[in-house]
Amino acid sequence: MKEEALSRLNKLEEMKERVEARKLVIERIKGQSKVAAENSTKEEERLSSEVRSLLVAGTALSLASKQLQVIEIYI
């Protein structure tokens, strides 16, 4: 009887340890996910800024091209 109770207690303790280990893994993954989400947001902001810069440059280039076409007509 005592052996059976001791065996059950050991199994329970092993289960508790596995649960705690899984909790730690989940917490680590949550932390990594948070960092990844923050990095993703920063990268999105950086890319958005670059796209805006490219749009401005494209507009300036288009205007310059039109001005050159007008100048070529008069030459």
C-alpha positions in Angstrom: 0.0 0.0 0.0 2.8 2.5 0.9 4.6 1.6 -2.3 1.6 2.4 -4.4 1.0 5.7 -2.6 4.7 6.6 -3.0 4.6 5.6 -6.7 1.5 7.9 -7.2 3.2 10.7 -5.4 6.3 10.3 -7.6 4.1 10.3 -10.7 2.3 13.4 -9.5 5.6 15.2 -8.8 6.9 14.3 -12.3 3.7 15.6 -13.8 4.0 18.9 -11.8 7.6 19.2 -13.0 6.5 18.7 -16.7 3.8 21.3 -16.3 6.2 23.8 -14.8 8.7 23.1 -17.6 6.0 23.7 -20.2 4.9 26.9 -18.4 8.5 28.2 -18.7 8.6 27.3 -22.4 5.3 29.1 -23.0 6.6 32.2 -21.1 9.8 32.2 -23.2 7.8 31.8 -26.4 5.5 34.6 -25.4 8.5 36.9 -24.7 10.0 36.0 -28.1 6.7 36.6 -29.8 6.5 40.0 -28.2 10.0 41.0 -29.3 9.2 39.7 -32.8 6.0 41.7 -33.0 7.9 44.9 -31.8 10.6 44.3 -34.4 8.0 43.7 -37.1 6.3 47.0 -36.2 9.6 48.9 -36.4 10.4 47.3 -39.7 6.9 48.2 -41.1 7.4 51.8 -40.0 10.9 51.9 -41.6 9.6 50.4 -44.9 6.6 52.8 -44.9 9.0 55.7 -44.5 11.1 54.4 -47.4 8.0 54.0 -49.6 7.0 57.6 -48.9 10.5 58.8 -49.8 10.3 56.8 -53.1 6.9 58.3 -53.9 8.3 61.8 -53.4 11.4 61.0 -55.5 9.2 59.5 -58.2 7.0 62.6 -58.3 10.1 64.8 -58.5 11.5 62.6 -61.3 8.2 62.7 -63.2 8.1 66.5 -63.0 11.7 66.8 -64.1 11.0 64.5 -67.0 8.0 66.6 -68.1 10.1 69.8 -67.8 12.8 68.2 -70.1 10.1 67.3 -72.6 8.9 70.9 -72.7 12.5 72.2 -73.0 13.1 69.7 -75.9 10.1 71.1 -77.8 11.6 74.6 -77.7 15.1 73.4 -78.8 
